[in-house]
């Protein structure tokens, strides 16, 4: 069973992800133009991804190591 601290941390992460999702949807459907720093972050991400240097880590692995 997860401790109350881990559950609270997961709730915070979920809230932040929901906020990010809303921002992404606004940008993708064109409600708002992306900011310069957002454009730069996307370009950096795409560059790293194209070089195969992007490593995704599953939440399960993080929880196991924690």
Long-range contacts (C-beta under 8 A, 24 or more apart in sequence): 2-63, 6-63, 6-66
